[in-house]
């Protein structure tokens, strides 16, 4: 999922995709094992987003260095 799609999902649904809403947890309870799996998935997704953003930042820094010279 792109960051833009993720942002739109959060704005619309008020929670991360794949994570139950507060109302769902209140009504159905929290399945701790499943929530731990979901949390690990979200950490992995965030790590991939960070890597992607870092690559973009490095490319921008190279362009800036060329422009400064």
Predicted model as a PDB file, atoms N, CA, C, CB and O in Angstrom, pLDDT in the B-factor column:
MODEL        1                                                                  
ATOM      1  N   UNK A   1       0.854  -1.174   0.000  1.00 84.00           N  
ATOM      2  CA  UNK A   1       0.000   0.000   0.000  1.00 84.00           C  
ATOM      3  C   UNK A   1       0.901   1.240   0.000  1.00 84.00           C  
ATOM      4  CB  UNK A   1      -0.972  -0.003   1.234  1.00 84.00           C  
ATOM      5  O   UNK A   1       1.871   1.311   0.756  1.00 84.00           O  
ATOM      6  N   UNK A   2       0.581   2.187  -0.831  1.00 86.00           N  
ATOM      7  CA  UNK A   2       1.361   3.424  -0.878  1.00 86.00           C  
ATOM      8  C   UNK A   2       1.082   4.246   0.380  1.00 86.00           C  
ATOM      9  CB  UNK A   2       1.026   4.248  -2.160  1.00 86.00           C  
ATOM     10  O   UNK A   2       0.069   4.049   1.052  1.00 86.00           O  
ATOM     11  N   UNK A   3       1.986   5.159   0.684  1.00 87.00           N  
ATOM     12  CA  UNK A   3       1.783   6.022   1.849  1.00 87.00           C  
ATOM     13  C   UNK A   3       0.524   6.870   1.688  1.00 87.00           C  
ATOM     14  CB  UNK A   3       3.005   6.929   2.065  1.00 87.00           C  
ATOM     15  O   UNK A   3      -0.193   7.128   2.655  1.00 87.00           O  
ATOM     16  N   UNK A   4       0.266   7.299   0.452  1.00 92.00           N  
ATOM     17  CA  UNK A   4      -0.943   8.095   0.200  1.00 92.00           C  
ATOM     18  C   UNK A   4      -2.202   7.276   0.481  1.00 92.00           C  
ATOM     19  CB  UNK A   4      -0.959   8.606  -1.254  1.00 92.00           C  
ATOM     20  O   UNK A   4      -3.139   7.772   1.107  1.00 92.00           O  
ATOM     21  N   UNK A   5      -2.225   6.029   0.022  1.00 93.00           N  
ATOM     22  CA  UNK A   5      -3.375   5.154   0.283  1.00 93.00           C  
ATOM     23  C   UNK A   5      -3.528   4.896   1.773  1.00 93.00           C  
ATOM     24  CB  UNK A   5      -3.226   3.821  -0.468  1.00 93.00           C  
ATOM     25  O   UNK A   5      -4.640   4.883   2.303  1.00 93.00           O  
ATOM     26  N   UNK A   6      -2.406   4.693   2.439  1.00 92.00           N  
ATOM     27  CA  UNK A   6      -2.431   4.469   3.883  1.00 92.00           C  
ATOM     28  C   UNK A   6      -2.988   5.683   4.605  1.00 92.00           C  
ATOM     29  CB  UNK A   6      -1.026   4.144   4.404  1.00 92.00           C  
ATOM     30  O   UNK A   6      -3.828   5.556   5.496  1.00 92.00           O  
ATOM     31  N   UNK A   7      -2.519   6.858   4.217  1.00 93.00           N  
ATOM     32  CA  UNK A   7      -3.012   8.098   4.821  1.00 93.00           C  
ATOM     33  C   UNK A   7      -4.519   8.247   4.615  1.00 93.00           C  
ATOM     34  CB  UNK A   7      -2.276   9.313   4.229  1.00 93.00           C  
ATOM     35  O   UNK A   7      -5.242   8.612   5.541  1.00 93.00           O  
ATOM     36  N   UNK A   8      -4.985   7.965   3.410  1.00 96.00           N  
ATOM     37  CA  UNK A   8      -6.421   8.053   3.116  1.00 96.00           C  
ATOM     38  C   UNK A   8      -7.220   7.059   3.939  1.00 96.00           C  
ATOM     39  CB  UNK A   8      -6.676   7.814   1.632  1.00 96.00           C  
ATOM     40  O   UNK A   8      -8.294   7.386   4.443  1.00 96.00           O  
ATOM     41  N   UNK A   9      -6.699   5.845   4.078  1.00 94.00           N  
ATOM     42  CA  UNK A   9      -7.395   4.827   4.865  1.00 94.00           C  
ATOM     43  C   UNK A   9      -7.524   5.278   6.321  1.00 94.00           C  
ATOM     44  CB  UNK A   9      -6.650   3.474   4.784  1.00 94.00           C  
ATOM     45  O   UNK A   9      -8.593   5.170   6.920  1.00 94.00           O  
ATOM     46  N   UNK A  10      -6.427   5.782   6.879  1.00 95.00           N  
ATOM     47  CA  UNK A  10      -6.448   6.228   8.265  1.00 95.00           C  
ATOM     48  C   UNK A  10      -7.401   7.408   8.437  1.00 95.00           C  
ATOM     49  CB  UNK A  10      -5.038   6.611   8.726  1.00 95.00           C  
ATOM     50  O   UNK A  10      -8.143   7.464   9.418  1.00 95.00           O  
ATOM     51  N   UNK A  11      -7.388   8.344   7.501  1.00 96.00           N  
ATOM     52  CA  UNK A  11      -8.280   9.505   7.578  1.00 96.00           C  
ATOM     53  C   UNK A  11      -9.748   9.076   7.515  1.00 96.00           C  
ATOM     54  CB  UNK A  11      -7.969  10.497   6.440  1.00 96.00           C  
ATOM     55  O   UNK A  11     -10.597   9.628   8.214  1.00 96.00           O  
ATOM     56  N   UNK A  12     -10.032   8.095   6.677  1.00 96.00           N  
ATOM     57  CA  UNK A  12     -11.403   7.633   6.495  1.00 96.00           C  
ATOM     58  C   UNK A  12     -11.875   6.754   7.646  1.00 96.00           C  
ATOM     59  CB  UNK A  12     -11.525   6.877   5.194  1.00 96.00           C  
ATOM     60  O   UNK A  12     -12.980   6.929   8.160  1.00 96.00           O  
ATOM     61  N   UNK A  13     -11.025   5.804   8.048  1.00 95.00           N  
ATOM     62  CA  UNK A  13     -11.439   4.773   9.012  1.00 95.00           C  
ATOM     63  C   UNK A  13     -10.947   4.998  10.436  1.00 95.00           C  
ATOM     64  CB  UNK A  13     -10.957   3.446   8.547  1.00 95.00           C  
ATOM     65  O   UNK A  13     -11.375   4.310  11.362  1.00 95.00           O  
ATOM     66  N   UNK A  14     -10.051   5.958  10.608  1.00 93.00           N  
ATOM     67  CA  UNK A  14      -9.516   6.310  11.925  1.00 93.00           C  
ATOM     68  C   UNK A  14      -8.697   5.186  12.570  1.00 93.00           C  
ATOM     69  CB  UNK A  14     -10.649   6.689  12.841  1.00 93.00           C  
ATOM     70  O   UNK A  14      -8.538   5.159  13.791  1.00 93.00           O  
ATOM     71  N   UNK A  15      -8.179   4.261  11.754  1.00 92.00           N  
ATOM     72  CA  UNK A  15      -7.274   3.228  12.251  1.00 92.00           C  
ATOM     73  C   UNK A  15      -6.511   2.620  11.091  1.00 92.00           C  
ATOM     74  CB  UNK A  15      -8.046   2.138  13.022  1.00 92.00           C  
ATOM     75  O   UNK A  15      -6.900   2.752   9.930  1.00 92.00           O  
ATOM     76  N   UNK A  16      -5.422   1.953  11.423  1.00 93.00           N  
ATOM     77  CA  UNK A  16      -4.603   1.308  10.397  1.00 93.00           C  
ATOM     78  C   UNK A  16      -5.367   0.169   9.729  1.00 93.00           C  
ATOM     79  CB  UNK A  16      -3.294   0.782  11.006  1.00 93.00           C  
ATOM     80  O   UNK A  16      -6.207  -0.468  10.366  1.00 93.00           O  
ATOM     81  N   UNK A  17      -5.087  -0.092   8.458  1.00 93.00           N  
ATOM     82  CA  UNK A  17      -5.716  -1.249   7.815  1.00 93.00           C  
ATOM     83  C   UNK A  17      -5.231  -2.535   8.484  1.00 93.00           C  
ATOM     84  CB  UNK A  17      -5.403  -1.275   6.290  1.00 93.00           C  
ATOM     85  O   UNK A  17      -4.054  -2.675   8.817  1.00 93.00           O  
ATOM     86  N   UNK A  18      -6.140  -3.443   8.666  1.00 90.00           N  
ATOM     87  CA  UNK A  18      -5.798  -4.719   9.283  1.00 90.00           C  
ATOM     88  C   UNK A  18      -5.818  -4.693  10.802  1.00 90.00           C  
ATOM     89  CB  UNK A  18      -4.454  -5.148   8.821  1.00 90.00           C  
ATOM     90  O   UNK A  18      -5.656  -5.730  11.445  1.00 90.00           O  
ATOM     91  N   UNK A  19      -6.015  -3.518  11.377  1.00 93.00           N  
ATOM     92  CA  UNK A  19      -6.082  -3.369  12.829  1.00 93.00           C  
ATOM     93  C   UNK A  19      -7.534  -3.079  13.186  1.00 93.00           C  
ATOM     94  CB  UNK A  19      -5.120  -2.227  13.347  1.00 93.00           C  
ATOM     95  O   UNK A  19      -8.163  -2.213  12.579  1.00 93.00           O  
ATOM     96  N   UNK A  20      -8.063  -3.790  14.157  1.00 92.00           N  
ATOM     97  CA  UNK A  20      -9.470  -3.539  14.505  1.00 92.00           C  
ATOM     98  C   UNK A  20      -9.658  -2.156  15.108  1.00 92.00           C  
ATOM     99  CB  UNK A  20      -9.977  -4.601  15.483  1.00 92.00           C  
ATOM    100  O   UNK A  20      -8.780  -1.636  15.796  1.00 92.00           O  
ATOM    101  N   UNK A  21     -10.807  -1.577  14.840  1.00 91.00           N  
ATOM    102  CA  UNK A  21     -11.116  -0.266  15.413  1.00 91.00           C  
ATOM    103  C   UNK A  21     -11.395  -0.427  16.905  1.00 91.00           C  
ATOM    104  CB  UNK A  21     -12.335   0.389  14.690  1.00 91.00           C  
ATOM    105  O   UNK A  21     -11.601  -1.536  17.397  1.00 91.00           O  
ATOM    106  N   UNK A  22     -11.398   0.692  17.609  1.00 90.00           N  
ATOM    107  CA  UNK A  22     -11.681   0.673  19.046  1.00 90.00           C  
ATOM    108  C   UNK A  22     -13.070   0.091  19.313  1.00 90.00           C  
ATOM    109  CB  UNK A  22     -11.576   2.095  19.638  1.00 90.00           C  
ATOM    110  O   UNK A  22     -13.266  -0.641  20.283  1.00 90.00           O  
ATOM    111  N   UNK A  23     -14.024   0.418  18.456  1.00 92.00           N  
ATOM    112  CA  UNK A  23     -15.389  -0.097  18.627  1.00 92.00           C  
ATOM    113  C   UNK A  23     -15.409  -1.612  18.449  1.00 92.00           C  
ATOM    114  CB  UNK A  23     -16.357   0.572  17.622  1.00 92.00           C  
ATOM    115  O   UNK A  23     -16.068  -2.316  19.214  1.00 92.00           O  
ATOM    116  N   UNK A  24     -14.689  -2.121  17.440  1.00 92.00           N  
ATOM    117  CA  UNK A  24     -14.619  -3.565  17.230  1.00 92.00           C  
ATOM    118  C   UNK A  24     -14.000  -4.262  18.442  1.00 92.00           C  
ATOM    119  CB  UNK A  24     -13.808  -3.883  15.963  1.00 92.00           C  
ATOM    120  O   UNK A  24     -14.471  -5.317  18.865  1.00 92.00           O  
ATOM    121  N   UNK A  25     -12.950  -3.670  18.993  1.00 92.00           N  
ATOM    122  CA  UNK A  25     -12.308  -4.261  20.171  1.00 92.00           C  
ATOM    123  C   UNK A  25     -13.250  -4.222  21.357  1.00 92.00           C  
ATOM    124  CB  UNK A  25     -10.998  -3.526  20.508  1.00 92.00           C  
ATOM    125  O   UNK A  25     -13.338  -5.187  22.117  1.00 92.00           O  
ATOM    126  N   UNK A  26     -13.951  -3.119  21.519  1.00 92.00           N  
ATOM    127  CA  UNK A  26     -14.895  -3.004  22.628  1.00 92.00           C  
ATOM    128  C   UNK A  26     -16.011  -4.035  22.513  1.00 92.00           C  
ATOM    129  CB  UNK A  26     -15.486  -1.596  22.679  1.00 92.00           C  
ATOM    130  O   UNK A  26     -16.403  -4.643  23.509  1.00 92.00           O  
ATOM    131  N   UNK A  27     -16.524  -4.234  21.298  1.00 95.00           N  
ATOM    132  CA  UNK A  27     -17.647  -5.156  21.091  1.00 95.00           C  
ATOM    133  C   UNK A  27     -17.222  -6.620  21.068  1.00 95.00           C  
ATOM    134  CB  UNK A  27     -18.350  -4.821  19.800  1.00 95.00           C  
ATOM    135  O   UNK A  27     -17.937  -7.485  21.573  1.00 95.00           O  
ATOM    136  N   UNK A  28     -16.053  -6.898  20.480  1.00 93.00           N  
ATOM    137  CA  UNK A  28     -15.653  -8.289  20.257  1.00 93.00           C  
ATOM    138  C   UNK A  28     -14.466  -8.739  21.098  1.00 93.00           C  
ATOM    139  CB  UNK A  28     -15.328  -8.486  18.819  1.00 93.00           C  
ATOM    140  O   UNK A  28     -14.100  -9.914  21.077  1.00 93.00           O  
ATOM    141  N   UNK A  29     -13.877  -7.834  21.819  1.00 93.00           N  
ATOM    142  CA  UNK A  29     -12.684  -8.172  22.584  1.00 93.00           C  
ATOM    143  C   UNK A  29     -11.446  -8.122  21.694  1.00 93.00           C  
ATOM    144  CB  UNK A  29     -12.828  -9.562  23.221  1.00 93.00           C  
ATOM    145  O   UNK A  29     -11.531  -7.849  20.497  1.00 93.00           O  
ATOM    146  N   UNK A  30     -10.306  -8.389  22.302  1.00 92.00           N  
ATOM    147  CA  UNK A  30      -9.035  -8.331  21.600  1.00 92.00           C  
ATOM    148  C   UNK A  30      -8.408  -9.712  21.625  1.00 92.00           C  
ATOM    149  CB  UNK A  30      -8.088  -7.276  22.232  1.00 92.00           C  
ATOM    150  O   UNK A  30      -8.194 -10.284  22.694  1.00 92.00           O  
ATOM    151  N   UNK A  31      -8.115 -10.245  20.457  1.00 92.00           N  
ATOM    152  CA  UNK A  31      -7.441 -11.528  20.344  1.00 92.00           C  
ATOM    153  C   UNK A  31      -5.942 -11.248  20.366  1.00 92.00           C  
ATOM    154  CB  UNK A  31      -7.871 -12.302  19.036  1.00 92.00           C  
ATOM    155  O   UNK A  31      -5.353 -10.846  19.363  1.00 92.00           O  
ATOM    156  N   UNK A  32      -5.350 -11.466  21.516  1.00 94.00           N  
ATOM    157  CA  UNK A  32      -3.980 -11.035  21.762  1.00 94.00           C  
ATOM    158  C   UNK A  32      -2.978 -11.635  20.788  1.00 94.00           C  
ATOM    159  CB  UNK A  32      -3.584 -11.386  23.160  1.00 94.00           C  
ATOM    160  O   UNK A  32      -2.090 -10.929  20.309  1.00 94.00           O  
ATOM    161  N   UNK A  33      -3.101 -12.922  20.485  1.00 95.00           N  
ATOM    162  CA  UNK A  33      -2.179 -13.554  19.541  1.00 95.00           C  
ATOM    163  C   UNK A  33      -2.260 -12.926  18.164  1.00 95.00           C  
ATOM    164  CB  UNK A  33      -2.464 -15.037  19.441  1.00 95.00           C  
ATOM    165  O   UNK A  33      -1.235 -12.640  17.545  1.00 95.00           O  
ATOM    166  N   UNK A  34      -3.482 -12.712  17.681  1.00 94.00           N  
ATOM    167  CA  UNK A  34      -3.666 -12.091  16.371  1.00 94.00           C  
ATOM    168  C   UNK A  34      -3.163 -10.662  16.368  1.00 94.00           C  
ATOM    169  CB  UNK A  34      -5.133 -12.126  15.964  1.00 94.00           C  
ATOM    170  O   UNK A  34      -2.584 -10.207  15.382  1.00 94.00           O  
ATOM    171  N   UNK A  35      -3.382  -9.940  17.480  1.00 93.00           N  
ATOM    172  CA  UNK A  35      -2.918  -8.554  17.554  1.00 93.00           C  
ATOM    173  C   UNK A  35      -1.390  -8.498  17.547  1.00 93.00           C  
ATOM    174  CB  UNK A  35      -3.474  -7.865  18.818  1.00 93.00           C  
ATOM    175  O   UNK A  35      -0.811  -7.573  16.978  1.00 93.00           O  
ATOM    176  N   UNK A  36      -0.740  -9.466  18.167  1.00 96.00           N  
ATOM    177  CA  UNK A  36       0.718  -9.488  18.151  1.00 96.00           C  
ATOM    178  C   UNK A  36       1.236  -9.729  16.734  1.00 96.00           C  
ATOM    179  CB  UNK A  36       1.252 -10.570  19.105  1.00 96.00           C  
ATOM    180  O   UNK A  36       2.211  -9.104  16.315  1.00 96.00           O  
ATOM    181  N   UNK A  37       0.589 -10.630  15.996  1.00 96.00           N  
ATOM    182  CA  UNK A  37       0.959 -10.874  14.594  1.00 96.00           C  
ATOM    183  C   UNK A  37       0.768  -9.603  13.772  1.00 96.00           C  
ATOM    184  CB  UNK A  37       0.118 -12.034  13.994  1.00 96.00           C  
ATOM    185  O   UNK A  37       1.630  -9.234  12.975  1.00 96.00           O  
ATOM    186  N   UNK A  38      -0.366  -8.940  13.971  1.00 94.00           N  
ATOM    187  CA  UNK A  38      -0.662  -7.699  13.244  1.00 94.00           C  
ATOM    188  C   UNK A  38       0.362  -6.623  13.580  1.00 94.00           C  
ATOM    189  CB  UNK A  38      -2.081  -7.202  13.576  1.00 94.00           C  
ATOM    190  O   UNK A  38       0.803  -5.890  12.695  1.00 94.00           O  
ATOM    191  N   UNK A  39       0.740  -6.521  14.840  1.00 95.00           N  
ATOM    192  CA  UNK A  39       1.730  -5.525  15.252  1.00 95.00           C  
ATOM    193  C   UNK A  39       3.064  -5.769  14.561  1.00 95.00           C  
ATOM    194  CB  UNK A  39       1.914  -5.548  16.775  1.00 95.00           C  
ATOM    195  O   UNK A  39       3.699  -4.825  14.092  1.00 95.00           O  
ATOM    196  N   UNK A  40       3.492  -7.016  14.493  1.00 96.00           N  
ATOM    197  CA  UNK A  40       4.750  -7.341  13.820  1.00 96.00           C  
ATOM    198  C   UNK A  40       4.659  -7.001  12.336  1.00 96.00           C  
ATOM    199  CB  UNK A  40       5.098  -8.834  14.007  1.00 96.00           C  
ATOM    200  O   UNK A  40       5.618  -6.486  11.760  1.00 96.00           O  
ATOM    201  N   UNK A  41       3.520  -7.283  11.714  1.00 95.00           N  
ATOM    202  CA  UNK A  41       3.329  -6.930  10.303  1.00 95.00           C  
ATOM    203  C   UNK A  41       3.451  -5.424  10.108  1.00 95.00           C  
ATOM    204  CB  UNK A  41       1.957  -7.422   9.801  1.00 95.00           C  
ATOM    205  O   UNK A  41       4.074  -4.974   9.146  1.00 95.00           O  
ATOM    206  N   UNK A  42       2.865  -4.645  11.005  1.00 95.00           N  
ATOM    207  CA  UNK A  42       2.920  -3.186  10.894  1.00 95.00           C  
ATOM    208  C   UNK A  42       4.345  -2.678  11.091  1.00 95.00           C  
ATOM    209  CB  UNK A  42       1.980  -2.533  11.920  1.00 95.00           C  
ATOM    210  O   UNK A  42       4.756  -1.729  10.423  1.00 95.00           O  
ATOM    211  N   UNK A  43       5.105  -3.293  11.997  1.00 96.00           N  
ATOM    212  CA  UNK A  43       6.507  -2.916  12.187  1.00 96.00           C  
ATOM    213  C   UNK A  43       7.287  -3.191  10.905  1.00 96.00           C  
ATOM    214  CB  UNK A  43       7.133  -3.687  13.385  1.00 96.00           C  
ATOM    215  O   UNK A  43       8.107  -2.372  10.491  1.00 96.00           O  
ATOM    216  N   UNK A  44       7.037  -4.342  10.271  1.00 96.00           N  
ATOM    217  CA  UNK A  44       7.711  -4.661   9.009  1.00 96.00           C  
ATOM    218  C   UNK A  44       7.334  -3.665   7.916  1.00 96.00           C  
ATOM    219  CB  UNK A  44       7.362  -6.088   8.562  1.00 96.00           C  
ATOM    220  O   UNK A  44       8.198  -3.217   7.163  1.00 96.00           O  
ATOM    221  N   UNK A  45       6.053  -3.317   7.823  1.00 93.00           N  
ATOM    222  CA  UNK A  45       5.614  -2.335   6.830  1.00 93.00           C  
ATOM    223  C   UNK A  45       6.293  -0.992   7.075  1.00 93.00           C  
ATOM    224  CB  UNK A  45       4.079  -2.173   6.864  1.00 93.00           C  
ATOM    225  O   UNK A  45       6.765  -0.352   6.135  1.00 93.00           O  
ATOM    226  N   UNK A  46       6.343  -0.565   8.329  1.00 95.00           N  
ATOM    227  CA  UNK A  46       6.990   0.711   8.648  1.00 95.00           C  
ATOM    228  C   UNK A  46       8.464   0.682   8.300  1.00 95.00           C  
ATOM    229  CB  UNK A  46       6.813   1.046  10.125  1.00 95.00           C  
ATOM    230  O   UNK A  46       9.004   1.679   7.821  1.00 95.00           O  
ATOM    231  N   UNK A  47       9.125  -0.443   8.530  1.00 96.00           N  
ATOM    232  CA  UNK A  47      10.536  -0.568   8.177  1.00 96.00           C  
ATOM    233  C   UNK A  47      10.721  -0.415   6.675  1.00 96.00           C  
ATOM    234  CB  UNK A  47      11.096  -1.919   8.648  1.00 96.00           C  
ATOM    235  O   UNK A  47      11.654   0.255   6.233  1.00 96.00           O  
ATOM    236  N   UNK A  48       9.844  -1.027   5.885  1.00 95.00           N  
ATOM    237  CA  UNK A  48       9.931  -0.893   4.430  1.00 95.00           C  
ATOM    238  C   UNK A  48       9.678   0.545   3.989  1.00 95.00           C  
ATOM    239  CB  UNK A  48       8.934  -1.831   3.750  1.00 95.00           C  
ATOM    240  O   UNK A  48      10.338   1.033   3.072  1.00 95.00           O  
ATOM    241  N   UNK A  49       8.725   1.231   4.634  1.00 94.00           N  
ATOM    242  CA  UNK A  49       8.479   2.632   4.313  1.00 94.00           C  
ATOM    243  C   UNK A  49       9.706   3.479   4.635  1.00 94.00           C  
ATOM    244  CB  UNK A  49       7.255   3.153   5.080  1.00 94.00           C  
ATOM    245  O   UNK A  49      10.062   4.370   3.864  1.00 94.00           O  
ATOM    246  N   UNK A  50      10.349   3.210   5.758  1.00 96.00           N  
ATOM    247  CA  UNK A  50      11.546   3.964   6.141  1.00 96.00           C  
ATOM    248  C   UNK A  50      12.660   3.751   5.126  1.00 96.00           C  
ATOM    249  CB  UNK A  50      12.023   3.551   7.545  1.00 96.00           C  
ATOM    250  O   UNK A  50      13.336   4.701   4.731  1.00 96.00           O  
ATOM    251  N   UNK A  51      12.851   2.511   4.706  1.00 97.00           N  
ATOM    252  CA  UNK A  51      13.873   2.213   3.698  1.00 97.00           C  
ATOM    253  C   UNK A  51      13.574   2.973   2.410  1.00 97.00           C  
ATOM    254  CB  UNK A  51      13.945   0.689   3.420  1.00 97.00           C  
ATOM    255  O   UNK A  51      14.469   3.571   1.812  1.00 97.00           O  
ATOM    256  N   UNK A  52      12.311   2.948   1.986  1.00 94.00           N  
ATOM    257  CA  UNK A  52      11.904   3.649   0.761  1.00 94.00           C  
ATOM    258  C   UNK A  52      12.157   5.151   0.894  1.00 94.00           C  
ATOM    259  CB  UNK A  52      10.410   3.385   0.452  1.00 94.00           C  
ATOM    260  O   UNK A  52      12.694   5.775  -0.022  1.00 94.00           O  
ATOM    261  N   UNK A  53      11.775   5.723   2.019  1.00 95.00           N  
ATOM    262  CA  UNK A  53      11.974   7.153   2.224  1.00 95.00           C  
ATOM    263  C   UNK A  53      13.453   7.506   2.302  1.00 95.00           C  
ATOM    264  CB  UNK A  53      11.263   7.607   3.491  1.00 95.00           C  
ATOM    265  O   UNK A  53      13.862   8.562   1.819  1.00 95.00           O  
ATOM    266  N   UNK A  54      14.256   6.641   2.900  1.00 97.00           N  
ATOM    267  CA  UNK A  54      15.693   6.888   2.994  1.00 97.00           C  
ATOM    268  C   UNK A  54      16.337   6.894   1.613  1.00 97.00           C  
ATOM    269  CB  UNK A  54      16.361   5.834   3.883  1.00 97.00           C  
ATOM    270  O   UNK A  54      17.200   7.725   1.332  1.00 97.00           O  
ATOM    271  N   UNK A  55      15.918   5.968   0.748  1.00 98.00           N  
ATOM    272  CA  UNK A  55      16.444   5.938  -0.621  1.00 98.00           C  
ATOM    273  C   UNK A  55      16.092   7.226  -1.350  1.00 98.00           C  
ATOM    274  CB  UNK A  55      15.893   4.719  -1.394  1.00 98.00           C  
ATOM    275  O   UNK A  55      16.922   7.785  -2.066  1.00 98.00           O  
ATOM    276  N   UNK A  56      14.866   7.696  -1.170  1.00 97.00           N  
ATOM    277  CA  UNK A  56      14.435   8.933  -1.811  1.00 97.00           C  
ATOM    278  C   UNK A  56      15.240  10.117  -1.270  1.00 97.00           C  
ATOM    279  CB  UNK A  56      12.924   9.160  -1.590  1.00 97.00           C  
ATOM    280  O   UNK A  56      15.644  10.992  -2.036  1.00 97.00           O  
ATOM    281  N   UNK A  57      15.472  10.147   0.026  1.00 98.00           N  
ATOM    282  CA  UNK A  57      16.251  11.214   0.644  1.00 98.00           C  
ATOM    283  C   UNK A  57      17.685  11.206   0.134  1.00 98.00           C  
ATOM    284  CB  UNK A  57      16.233  11.078   2.165  1.00 98.00           C  
ATOM    285  O   UNK A  57      18.246  12.264  -0.147  1.00 98.00           O  
ATOM    286  N   UNK A  58      18.281  10.032   0.013  1.00 98.00           N  
ATOM    287  CA  UNK A  58      19.645   9.934  -0.507  1.00 98.00           C  
ATOM    288  C   UNK A  58      19.725  10.446  -1.941  1.00 98.00           C  
ATOM    289  CB  UNK A  58      20.141   8.486  -0.438  1.00 98.00           C  
ATOM    290  O   UNK A  58      20.674  11.142  -2.303  1.00 98.00           O  
ATOM    291  N   UNK A  59      18.730  10.102  -2.756  1.00 98.00           N  
ATOM    292  CA  UNK A  59      18.711  10.572  -4.143  1.00 98.00           C  
ATOM    293  C   UNK A  59      18.576  12.094  -4.182  1.00 98.00           C  
ATOM    294  CB  UNK A  59      17.555   9.907  -4.930  1.00 98.00           C  
ATOM    295  O   UNK A  59      19.241  12.750  -4.984  1.00 98.00           O  
ATOM    296  N   UNK A  60      17.735  12.655  -3.339  1.00 98.00           N  
ATOM    297  CA  UNK A  60      17.569  14.105  -3.286  1.00 98.00           C  
ATOM    298  C   UNK A  60      18.855  14.784  -2.822  1.00 98.00           C  
ATOM    299  CB  UNK A  60      16.408  14.478  -2.355  1.00 98.00           C  
ATOM    300  O   UNK A  60      19.221  15.842  -3.333  1.00 98.00           O  
ATOM    301  N   UNK A  61      19.534  14.182  -1.864  1.00 98.00           N  
ATOM    302  CA  UNK A  61      20.799  14.754  -1.389  1.00 98.00           C  
ATOM    303  C   UNK A  61      21.850  14.761  -2.492  1.00 98.00           C  
ATOM    304  CB  UNK A  61      21.319  13.970  -0.177  1.00 98.00           C  
ATOM    305  O   UNK A  61      22.641  15.699  -2.587  1.00 98.00           O  
ATOM    306  N   UNK A  62      21.864  13.726  -3.325  1.00 97.00           N  
ATOM    307  CA  UNK A  62      22.807  13.691  -4.448  1.00 97.00           C  
ATOM    308  C   UNK A  62      22.515  14.827  -5.423  1.00 97.00           C  
ATOM    309  CB  UNK A  62      22.737  12.331  -5.177  1.00 97.00           C  
ATOM    310  O   UNK A  62      23.436  15.483  -5.911  1.00 97.00           O  
ATOM    311  N   UNK A  63      21.234  15.057  -5.706  1.00 97.00           N  
ATOM    312  CA  UNK A  63      20.846  16.143  -6.610  1.00 97.00           C  
ATOM    313  C   UNK A  63      21.250  17.484  -6.000  1.00 97.00           C  
ATOM    314  CB  UNK A  63      19.314  16.109  -6.895  1.00 97.00           C  
ATOM    315  O   UNK A  63      21.773  18.347  -6.705  1.00 97.00           O  
ATOM    316  N   UNK A  64      21.018  17.668  -4.721  1.00 97.00           N  
ATOM    317  CA  UNK A  64      21.393  18.923  -4.059  1.00 97.00           C  
ATOM    318  C   UNK A  64      22.894  19.135  -4.133  1.00 97.00           C  
ATOM    319  CB  UNK A  64      20.931  18.926  -2.591  1.00 97.00           C  
ATOM    320  O   UNK A  64      23.351  20.240  -4.424  1.00 97.00           O  
ATOM    321  N   UNK A  65      23.669  18.083  -3.873  1.00 97.00           N  
ATOM    322  CA  UNK A  65      25.124  18.204  -3.943  1.00 97.00           C  
ATOM    323  C   UNK A  65      25.581  18.611  -5.329  1.00 97.00           C  
ATOM    324  CB  UNK A  65      25.785  16.895  -3.547  1.00 97.00           C  
ATOM    325  O   UNK A  65      26.485  19.437  -5.457  1.00 97.00           O  
ATOM    326  N   UNK A  66      24.978  18.053  -6.375  1.00 96.00           N  
ATOM    327  CA  UNK A  66      25.325  18.410  -7.745  1.00 96.00           C  
ATOM    328  C   UNK A  66      24.978  19.863  -8.034  1.00 96.00           C  
ATOM    329  CB  UNK A  66      24.610  17.491  -8.732  1.00 96.00           C  
ATOM    330  O   UNK A  66      25.734  20.564  -8.706  1.00 96.00           O  
ATOM    331  N   UNK A  67      23.844  20.310  -7.532  1.00 96.00           N  
ATOM    332  CA  UNK A  67      23.409  21.694  -7.771  1.00 96.00           C  
ATOM    333  C   UNK A  67      24.300  22.692  -7.030  1.00 96.00           C  
ATOM    334  CB  UNK A  67      21.943  21.876  -7.337  1.00 96.00           C  
ATOM    335  O   UNK A  67      24.529  23.798  -7.518  1.00 96.00           O  
ATOM    336  N   UNK A  68      24.793  22.313  -5.877  1.00 96.00           N  
ATOM    337  CA  UNK A  68      25.644  23.195  -5.101  1.00 96.00           C  
ATOM    338  C   UNK A  68      26.997  23.354  -5.755  1.00 96.00           C  
ATOM    339  CB  UNK A  68      25.804  22.674  -3.690  1.00 96.00           C  
ATOM    340  O   UNK A  68      27.593  24.428  -5.675  1.00 96.00           O  
ATOM    341  N   UNK A  69      27.496  22.327  -6.393  1.00 91.00           N  
ATOM    342  CA  UNK A  69      28.836  22.376  -7.030  1.00 91.00           C  
ATOM    343  C   UNK A  69      28.852  23.215  -8.250  1.00 91.00           C  
ATOM    344  CB  UNK A  69      29.310  21.004  -7.388  1.00 91.00           C  
ATOM    345  O   UNK A  69      29.894  23.353  -8.890  1.00 91.00           O  
TER     346      UNK A  69                                                      
ENDMDL                                                                          
END                                                                             
